[in-house]
């Protein structure tokens, strides 16, 4: 039973929420941003009592990577656990969701919300569904550095070059999760014209 609930405000946290109107203007000025773009980005270390409930779902995909500790999320009526060196992508949609840190061993997470015209196709190709569950991923310092560079770009100011740099790196950040298993197994060379192998991720 969770007795304390906190959306944010953790010691050492880092978080940026991009203003919707600013994003809209940036996309108009640079159409390359329309396909995938960051709406929020953050880092919550040892996030005791972290809890978030979204009764009407979320219009963004939510990717979170658990570096230490444990957490969980609920989509609809299904509960999923997230352990250290696992990641999850919650697909955009209107389905009820909630998520939070384990009470005894709270997670440390890097996370990003992203949206765009290609989100639905991305979710279809990579079988990112409500029942996908968390996936194990080997630790890679380069992945964390990519996140840090995205964050620093936005932290320096919401100029078009900064926003473009962060969002181009978003592709690299997402790929570091979705393609990690394929690279390890050597499957990228086996069936370059196929898409059904994406279902194993």
C-alpha positions, 0 to 999 in steps of 0.5 A: 500500500503506497502511503506517500505519493510524489510525481517529482521533487526527488533529490538530484532529479533533472526534468524538462517539459517543453511548452506545447506552443513552442514545440508547435512553432519549432515544427513549423519552422523545421518540418524534420521535427514532425516525425518524432520529437521530445515533449518531456525528459527527465532523470529521477534518482532513487525516486522514493514514493514516485507515483503517477496515475494517468486515468485517460492515458497519455498522448505520448509514448513514454520510455523509461530505463531503470538503471537501479532499483525496481518499479512497476506500471499498470496498463488497463488491469495488467501489472508489470514489474520493471527491474534494474537494467530493464526498460519499458515503452508505454504506447500512446493512447487513452488507456488507463495507466499508472506507474511508480517506484518499488517501496523497498528498493525505489528505482533510478530512471532515465525517461523521455516522453516522445510524440510525432507523426511516426509514433503509431507506425513505430509502435506497430513495427516494433510491437510496442503494445499495452501487453509488451512488458519490460525488457532486459537491456545490458548497461551501456554508458553510451546510452546514458551519454546520449540522454545527457546530450539530449538534456543538455541541448534543451537545457541550454535554451529552446532554440531551433538548433538545440531542439533539432540536436536533441530530437535527432539524438532521440532516434539514437536513444530509442535505437539503443533499446529497440535494436540492442537485442538484434545487434547482439543476436546478429539478426540485422544481417539475416533478414534486412527486407523483413519486419516480422523479426521485430516482434521478438524485441 
